[in-house]
């Protein structure tokens, strides 16, 4: 607190004890720096560093700073600094843990030597002794989480503490996209265990490292109570748990109904597909085509291109930003058909798509299962005249289930619209322009920085935090032109980083800030000329 008597050197030692590192050059999260009677700390869990100013041994001022410009954002009266790592333990607990680690090491070394695994024993001895020495000297080592069982004092095989343990007994758990999330939760333990088992067998870790793990499925189930599973295609586990207590959201606010499904023979399917594509293109509508294999998708794309169809191919090797570009170009009408495999199932909201064509719909398997078909059918549900064409020579059980479910929903939606007098309205959704935004911003930035004798080609600025854009516009007038140029480069790079992480709102905020900075820099350049 401001006014407290605190010995500066004692405070610095305490920061080191809670795993903060002194670094006067690179000031990043988890570090602190000292300049005379001023100490600056960048908490591991914060977006902004703090400055502590001393007058002798008295705390005179506490301030929150902007991480890039150093501008004072707020003046505070008190400050809490929590450890830079989760694995901070007091001397007594650490000494007890080290004793347990050394005992386990001797037992494991004896076991390895009995099996004539001398190399593994030597590797384990060197690694563990080094870690123990680091824990004795600085209270921390790289990979300290692998010794968490000893530090926590847990019994072998017991579950580690996790976030769920801190919730009240009556907490509500919501599992989104449960048909994907539930199997992932169930597989986390085995996936982690297979990796750790290899490390233990080859002498890289003690067996207790396997107790630093995700919860087993049964441990997870024991810790949760009331749960809501959200899914358009719930899996068998969710359905078995709810006992028929399912709430359906079938009616859309726009009145749109699920697409009509048409089953067509595979004979002549490509010619029929071409006819449907041309019909949609004349109405300025789009088409999605899903195939079973990558080779089939490539061959179909080549064939359509040779026949004058404006088509693109979406596959797993296309990076994230390029996928966004492809989907945006489809909506803008730069091409009419998008061919894909597994990436066209869920998560795509494309109101311009009026036809989804499913080739080889009768080939039972993962990509043509009941759940996959329902998800793919949903891609045509954003258009008033949406249709799904399944090319198949027989109706498989998965096809029958998907068709019946879609028809059931259509009947409910149609009956509701008729009873309420709802006229289905097409979705008018703004086409996201994040990729265009980035390219235009890049060109403008390059031109401006070239005028100041600088350019982004000389290097990449540090990655700025993506959770909060700094508020430093008020101090721009006093900032040197060179510092302003550096800041523009850094925030431009931060804009790209945010976009690559699909944080488009953050990227847009960086764009606005870069525009403000460039406006100031142009003013400086005009004043000089």
C-alpha positions in Angstrom: 0.0 0.0 0.0 1.0 3.6 -0.5 2.7 4.8 2.7 3.9 1.3 3.8 7.4 0.8 5.1 9.0 -1.8 2.8 12.7 -2.6 2.3 13.3 -2.5 -1.4 15.9 -5.3 -1.4 13.7 -7.6 0.7 10.8 -7.0 -1.8 13.1 -7.9 -4.7 14.1 -11.2 -3.0 10.5 -11.9 -2.3 9.7 -11.4 -6.0 12.4 -13.9 -6.9 11.0 -16.4 -4.4 7.6 -16.3 -6.1 9.3 -17.0 -9.4 9.6 -13.5 -11.0 12.8 -13.0 -12.9 14.8 -9.7 -13.0 15.2 -8.5 -16.6 16.1 -4.9 -17.2 16.2 -5.3 -21.0 13.2 -7.5 -22.1 10.2 -6.5 -19.9 7.6 -9.2 -20.3 5.1 -11.1 -18.2 6.7 -12.8 -15.2 9.7 -10.3 -15.0 10.6 -7.2 -13.1 13.2 -4.4 -13.5 14.8 -2.0 -11.2 15.9 1.6 -11.8 17.1 3.3 -8.6 14.1 3.7 -6.3 11.7 2.6 -9.0 10.6 -1.0 -9.4 8.4 -2.2 -12.3 6.7 -5.6 -12.1 4.8 -7.3 -15.0 2.4 -9.7 -13.3 2.1 -13.0 -15.1 -1.7 -12.8 -15.1 -2.1 -9.1 -16.1 -2.2 -7.2 -19.4 -0.4 -4.1 -17.9 2.7 -3.8 -15.7 2.8 -1.8 -12.5 5.4 0.7 -11.2 6.4 1.0 -7.5 8.2 4.2 -6.5 10.0 4.4 -3.2 11.1 7.3 -1.1 13.7 5.6 1.0 11.9 2.6 2.5 8.5 4.1 2.0 6.2 3.3 -0.9 5.4 6.7 -2.4 3.4 5.8 -5.5 1.8 2.8 -7.2 0.9 3.1 -10.9 -0.5 0.9 -13.7 1.4 1.4 -17.0 0.7 0.8 -20.7 3.0 -2.1 -21.8 4.2 -0.5 -25.0 4.3 3.3 -24.4 4.9 3.3 -20.6 2.0 5.8 -20.2 0.5 5.9 -16.7 -3.0 4.5 -17.0 -4.1 4.7 -13.3 -2.6 5.6 -9.9 -3.4 3.0 -7.3 -3.4 2.9 -3.5 -2.6 -0.8 -3.0 -1.2 -3.7 -5.1 -1.4 -7.4 -4.9 1.3 -9.5 -6.8 0.5 -13.2 -7.0 3.1 -15.9 -7.9 4.3 -16.2 -11.5 3.7 -20.0 -11.4 1.1 -22.3 -9.9 3.9 -24.4 -8.3 5.1 -22.2 -5.5 5.5 -23.9 -2.2 6.8 -22.9 1.2 10.2 -24.2 2.5 8.7 -26.9 4.7 6.5 -28.3 2.0 9.3 -28.1 -0.6 11.7 -30.0 1.7 9.2 -32.7 2.3 8.5 -33.0 -1.4 12.3 -33.2 -2.2 12.6 -36.1 0.4 9.8 -37.9 -1.4 11.3 -37.3 -4.8 14.7 -38.6 -3.7 13.2 -41.7 -2.2 11.2 -42.5 -5.3 14.4 -41.9 -7.4 16.3 -44.5 -5.5 13.5 -47.1 -5.8 13.2 -46.4 -9.6 16.9 -46.6 -10.1 17.1 -49.9 -8.4 14.2 -51.2 -10.6 15.9 -50.0 -13.8 19.3 -51.5 -12.8 17.7 -54.8 -12.0 16.3 -54.8 -15.6 19.8 -53.9 -16.9 18.6 -50.5 -18.2 21.8 -48.6 -17.4 21.3 -45.8 -19.9 17.8 -45.1 -18.7 19.0 -45.2 -15.1 21.8 -42.7 -15.8 19.5 -40.4 -17.7 16.9 -40.4 -14.9 19.6 -39.8 -12.2 21.0 -36.8 -14.0 17.7 -35.3 -14.8 16.1 -35.7 -11.4 19.2 -34.6 -9.4 19.4 -31.4 -11.5 15.7 -30.7 -10.9 16.1 -31.3 -7.1 19.1 -29.0 -7.0 17.1 -26.2 -8.8 14.2 -26.7 -6.4 16.5 -26.4 -3.4 18.3 -23.3 -4.7 15.5 -21.3 -6.4 12.3 -23.2 -5.4 11.5 -24.0 -9.1 12.7 -26.1 -12.1 11.5 -26.5 -15.6 8.8 -29.2 -15.6 8.1 -28.9 -11.9 4.5 -29.9 -12.6 5.8 -33.5 -13.0 6.6 -33.5 -9.3 3.2 -32.1 -8.3 2.1 -35.3 -6.5 5.0 -34.9 -4.1 4.5 -31.1 -3.7 0.8 -31.5 -3.0 1.3 -34.5 -0.8 -1.1 -36.7 -2.7 -1.3 -40.4 -2.6 0.0 -42.4 -5.7 -2.7 -42.6 -8.4 -5.0 -40.0 -6.8 -6.6 -37.3 -9.0 -4.9 -33.9 -9.1 -6.8 -30.8 -8.1 -8.5 -28.9 -10.9 -10.8 -25.9 -11.5 -13.9 -28.0 -10.9 -12.8 -28.6 -7.3 -13.2 -24.9 -6.6 -16.8 -24.6 -7.7 -19.7 -24.7 -5.3 -21.7 -28.0 -5.0 -24.7 -26.7 -6.9 -22.7 -25.3 -10.0 -24.2 -25.6 -13.4 -22.0 -27.1 -16.2 -22.8 -26.3 -19.8 -21.0 -28.5 -22.4 -21.1 -26.9 -25.8 -20.9 -29.0 -29.0 -21.2 -32.0 -26.7 -21.1 -34.6 -29.5 -17.4 -33.5 -29.9 -16.5 -32.4 -26.4 -17.7 -35.4 -24.4 -15.5 -37.9 -26.4 -12.6 -35.5 -26.1 -13.0 -35.4 -22.3 -13.2 -39.2 -22.2 -10.0 -39.6 -24.3 -7.8 -37.0 -22.5 -6.5 -39.3 -19.8 -5.5 -42.1 -22.1 -3.8 -39.7 -24.6 -1.8 -38.1 -21.8 -1.0 -41.4 -20.2 0.4 -42.9 -23.4 2.8 -40.0 -23.8 3.9 -40.0 -20.1 4.4 -43.8 -20.2 7.0 -43.5 -22.9 8.9 -40.8 -20.9 8.9 -43.0 -17.8 10.0 -46.1 -19.6 13.0 -44.4 -21.2 14.2 -42.7 -18.0 13.1 -39.1 -18.7 10.7 -38.9 -15.8 9.9 -40.6 -12.5 6.7 -42.7 -12.4 5.0 -40.1 -10.2 5.0 -37.8 -13.3 2.0 -39.9 -14.5 0.0 -38.5 -11.6 0.2 -35.0 -13.2 -2.7 -35.8 -15.5 -6.2 -34.9 -16.7 -9.1 -36.5 -14.8 -10.2 -39.9 -15.8 -13.7 -40.0 -17.3 -15.2 -41.5 -14.1 -13.5 -38.9 -12.0 -14.9 -36.1 -14.2 -18.4 -37.6 -13.9 -18.1 -37.8 -10.1 -17.3 -34.1 -9.9 -20.1 -32.7 -12.0 -23.7 -32.3 -11.1 -26.5 -30.6 -13.1 -25.3 -30.4 -16.7 -26.7 -29.0 -19.9 -25.5 -30.6 -23.1 -25.7 -28.3 -26.2 -25.6 -30.0 -29.6 -27.4 -30.1 -32.9 -26.5 -33.8 -33.1 -26.3 -35.2 -29.6 -24.3 -38.4 -29.2 -25.5 -41.6 -27.5 -24.0 -40.7 -24.1 -25.8 -37.4 -23.8 -29.1 -39.0 -24.8 -28.7 -41.8 -22.3 -28.0 -39.3 -19.5 -31.0 -37.0 -20.0 -33.5 -39.8 -20.0 -35.6 -38.3 -22.8 -35.6 -34.8 -21.2 -34.5 -33.0 -24.3 -35.3 -29.3 -25.1 -35.4 -28.7 -28.9 -34.8 -25.3 -30.5 -36.3 -26.1 -33.9 -38.1 -22.8 -34.7 -35.8 -20.1 -36.2 -36.6 -16.4 -35.6 -36.4 -15.8 -39.3 -38.9 -18.5 -40.1 -36.4 -20.4 -42.2 -37.1 -24.1 -42.5 -34.7 -27.0 -42.9 -33.8 -27.7 -46.5 -35.7 -30.1 -48.8 -33.8 -33.3 -49.4 -33.7 -35.0 -52.8 -32.1 -38.4 -53.4 -30.7 -38.9 -56.9 -29.0 -41.9 -58.6 -25.2 -41.9 -58.9 -25.4 -42.6 -62.6 -24.8 -39.3 -64.4 -24.3 -37.5 -61.0 -21.6 -35.2 -62.3 -23.7 -34.1 -65.3 -26.7 -33.5 -63.0 -24.4 -31.6 -60.6 -23.3 -29.3 -63.5 -26.9 -28.6 -64.4 -27.8 -27.7 -60.8 -24.6 -25.5 -60.5 -25.5 -23.5 -63.6 -29.1 -23.0 -62.4 -27.9 -21.7 -59.1 -25.2 -19.4 -60.7 -27.9 -17.8 -62.8 -29.8 -16.9 -59.7 -26.6 -15.6 -58.0 -26.7 -18.4 -55.5 -23.9 -20.7 -54.2 -23.2 -24.4 -54.1 -21.3 -26.6 -51.6 -20.2 -30.0 -52.8 -18.9 -32.6 -50.3 -16.9 -35.7 -51.4 -15.5 -38.7 -49.6 -11.8 -38.4 -50.4 -9.2 -35.8 -51.1 -8.4 -37.3 -54.5 -12.1 -37.3 -55.5 -12.3 -33.6 -54.4 -9.3 -32.6 -56.4 -10.4 -34.5 -59.6 -13.9 -33.0 -59.3 -12.5 -29.5 -58.9 -10.2 -29.9 -62.0 -13.2 -31.2 -64.0 -15.4 -28.4 -63.1 -12.7 -25.8 -63.8 -12.2 -27.4 -67.3 -15.9 -27.0 -67.9 -15.9 -23.3 -67.1 -17.3 -23.5 -63.6 -16.0 -21.0 -61.1 -14.9 -23.4 -58.3 -12.5 -23.6 -55.4 -11.3 -26.5 -53.2 -11.2 -26.3 -49.4 -9.0 -28.9 -47.6 -7.1 -29.4 -44.4 -3.8 -28.0 -45.7 -5.3 -24.6 -46.3 -4.3 -22.3 -43.4 -6.9 -20.7 -41.2 -6.8 -17.2 -42.7 -7.0 -18.6 -46.3 -10.1 -20.5 -45.3 -11.7 -17.3 -44.1 -10.8 -15.7 -47.4 -12.2 -18.6 -49.4 -15.5 -18.4 -47.6 -15.7 -14.7 -47.9 -15.0 -14.9 -51.7 -17.8 -17.5 -52.0 -20.3 -15.2 -50.3 -19.2 -12.2 -52.5 -19.7 -14.3 -55.7 -16.1 -14.4 -56.8 -16.8 -18.1 -57.5 -19.9 -20.2 -57.3 -18.9 -23.6 -56.0 -16.9 -24.8 -53.0 -15.7 -28.4 -53.0 -14.6 -30.0 -49.7 -14.5 -33.2 -47.6 -14.8 -33.0 -43.9 -14.5 -29.2 -43.5 -18.0 -28.5 -44.8 -19.9 -30.2 -42.0 -20.5 -27.7 -39.2 -19.6 -24.2 -38.2 -20.3 -22.6 -41.6 -22.9 -19.9 -41.8 -23.4 -19.1 -45.5 -26.8 -17.6 -46.3 -26.0 -17.4 -50.0 -25.7 -21.2 -50.3 -28.9 -22.7 -51.7 -27.6 -26.2 -52.6 -25.5 -28.7 -50.8 -24.6 -31.7 -52.9 -23.5 -34.9 -51.1 -21.7 -37.3 -53.4 -21.6 -41.0 -52.5 -24.1 -40.5 -49.8 -24.8 -44.2 -49.5 -21.2 -45.1 -48.5 -21.6 -45.8 -44.8 -18.8 -44.5 -42.6 -17.6 -41.6 -40.5 -18.2 -39.0 -43.2 -21.6 -40.4 -44.2 -22.9 -41.3 -40.7 -26.2 -40.0 -39.4 -24.6 -37.2 -37.4 -22.3 -36.1 -40.3 -25.2 -36.1 -42.8 -27.4 -34.0 -40.5 -24.5 -31.5 -39.9 -23.9 -31.2 -43.7 -27.6 -30.8 -44.4 -27.6 -27.8 -42.0 -25.3 -25.9 -44.3 -28.3 -25.3 -46.6 -30.6 -24.2 -43.9 -29.7 -20.5 -44.1 -31.4 -20.0 -47.5 -35.1 -19.7 -48.2 -34.8 -22.1 -51.2 -32.2 -24.4 -49.6 -32.0 -27.9 -51.0 -29.8 -30.9 -50.4 -29.1 -33.4 -53.1 -27.9 -36.8 -52.0 -26.4 -38.9 -54.8 -26.9 -42.6 -53.9 -28.1 -45.9 -55.3 -29.7 -47.1 -52.1 -31.0 -45.5 -48.9 -28.7 -46.5 -46.0 -29.9 -46.5 -42.4 -27.9 -43.3 -41.8 -29.5 -41.6 -44.8 -32.9 -42.7 -43.6 -32.4 -41.4 -40.1 -31.0 -38.1 -41.4 -33.8 -37.6 -43.9 -36.6 -38.5 -41.4 -35.1 -36.2 -38.8 -34.9 -33.3 -41.3 -38.5 -33.9 -42.4 -39.7 -34.0 -38.8 -38.1 -30.6 -38.2 -39.5 -29.2 -41.5 -43.0 -30.3 -40.5 -42.7 -28.5 -37.1 -41.3 -25.4 -38.7 -43.9 -25.3 -41.5 -46.8 -25.8 -39.1 -45.5 -23.0 -36.8 -45.0 -20.6 -39.7 -48.6 -21.3 -41.0 -50.2 -20.9 -37.5 -48.3 -17.7 -36.7 -48.4 -16.2 -40.2 -44.6 -16.1 -40.5 -43.1 -15.5 -43.9 -39.6 -17.0 -44.0 -37.0 -14.2 -44.5 -33.6 -14.7 -45.9 -30.7 -13.9 -43.6 -29.0 -10.7 -44.5 -25.6 -11.2 -42.8 -22.8 -8.7 -43.3 -19.9 -10.3 -45.1 -16.9 -10.2 -42.8 -14.1 -8.3 -44.3 -11.2 -9.0 -41.9 -8.9 -10.3 -44.7 -9.6 -7.3 -46.9 -9.1 -5.1 -43.8 -5.7 -6.6 -43.1 -4.5 -6.3 -46.7 -5.6 -2.7 -47.1 -4.1 -1.8 -43.7 -0.8 -3.4 -44.7 -0.6 -1.4 -48.0 -1.4 1.8 -46.3 1.1 1.2 -43.5 3.9 0.2 -45.9 3.3 3.4 -47.9 3.3 5.6 -44.8 6.4 4.0 -43.2 8.3 4.2 -46.5 7.7 7.9 -46.3 9.4 8.0 -42.9 12.4 6.0 -44.1 11.2 2.8 -42.3 9.4 -0.3 -43.3 8.1 -3.5 -41.9 10.5 -5.5 -44.1 13.3 -4.9 -41.7 11.7 -7.2 -39.1 8.7 -8.1 -37.0 7.7 -6.2 -33.9 7.0 -8.0 -30.6 3.7 -9.7 -30.2 1.5 -7.3 -28.2 -1.2 -8.7 -25.9 -4.4 -9.5 -27.7 -6.9 -9.1 -24.9 -6.8 -5.3 -24.5 -5.8 -2.5 -26.8 -3.8 0.2 -25.1 -5.2 3.6 -24.4 -2.4 6.0 -25.4 -3.9 8.3 -27.9 -3.8 11.2 -25.5 0.1 11.1 -25.3 0.7 10.9 -29.1 1.6 14.6 -29.5 4.6 14.3 -27.2 5.9 11.0 -28.8 8.9 11.2 -31.1 8.2 10.2 -34.7 10.6 7.3 -34.6 8.9 5.9 -31.5 5.5 6.4 -33.2 6.8 4.4 -36.2 7.9 1.6 -34.0 4.6 1.5 -32.3 2.7 1.4 -35.6 4.8 -1.6 -36.6 4.2 -3.4 -33.3 0.5 -2.9 -33.4 0.2 -3.9 -37.0 1.9 -7.1 -36.2 -0.4 -7.5 -33.2 -3.3 -7.0 -35.5 -2.1 -9.9 -37.7 -1.5 -12.1 -34.6 -5.0 -11.5 -33.4 -6.4 -12.3 -36.8 -4.5 -15.6 -37.0 -5.9 -16.6 -33.6 -9.4 -15.7 -35.1 -9.8 -12.9 -32.6 -11.3 -10.6 -35.2 -12.8 -8.1 -32.8 -9.4 -7.6 -31.2 -7.9 -7.3 -34.7 -10.4 -4.6 -35.5 -9.6 -2.7 -32.4 -5.9 -2.8 -33.2 -6.8 -1.6 -36.7 -8.6 1.5 -35.2 -5.6 2.2 -33.0 -3.2 1.9 -35.9 -5.3 4.3 -37.9 -5.1 6.8 -35.0 -1.4 6.5 -34.9 -1.0 6.8 -38.6 -3.1 9.9 -38.6 -0.7 11.5 -36.0 2.4 10.4 -38.0 1.0 11.9 -41.2 0.4 15.2 -39.3 4.1 15.1 -38.2 5.2 14.5 -41.7 3.0 17.3 -43.1 4.4 19.7 -40.4 8.0 18.9 -41.4 7.2 19.5 -45.1 
